[in-house]
Amino acid sequence: MLSSTPPSSAPKEPVQDVSPKDSFVLGIGFAWELGYTIAIPAVLFGIGGAYLDKYLDVSPLFLLIGMLLACVISFSIIADKLRMIARRMPKDLPRKVPVTPKEHQEQQEIHDLFRPPHS
């Protein structure tokens, strides 16, 4: 017989609270990873494509192919990392943070400080 519940794809990791300091460090680490995830394929496939163009005398065909391939590889790696982050996020986070009238007034005052004068 068929069961009505789908099989679980992977065991879920428990969600842990992260302090603001740890969150900052994790954010910097993720930004660093994004940098070299984009740079390494771009440099390797760019140099490889330029070398093939020079060797086969078909400039800029392989350079463009190499850069396109580097974009595809970088995008797929970044998408996998974002999926991993999304799986680790708690599902019960509030969509919007409620703002009290006092906080709204303070935000409006700050906004008004930077508004250009009317002429």
Phi, psi and omega in degrees: 000152179274138177270153183274348180259134179288148179292146179286135185282319181208150177294137182276138176281143178292140179276128181249146175290140181241132179288159179302324179294314179296324178297318178297315180296318177297321178296317178296318179298319179294319178297319178298315178299319178299320180301307182281340174293328178274319188288316186297309177298323180298316180292312183297310182286331175294313179294317178298317179294319178296321178296314179297321177299316181291319183292319183264355179056050179232037185303141353259030187304303185287333174297315179293319177297317179297318180291323176296317178297320178297320178297316181296315181295314180299316180298317182293322178294317180294320179297320177297319179295320179292323176297320179297317179296318181296324178293330183275348180285142175292144184276348185258026177289142177292145180289317180230144176271126180295138180248129178281159179302325179294316178296322179297318179297318179296318178296321180294320178296318178295318179298318181294331178299327185258002178285133179292149181293148178282138178250000000 
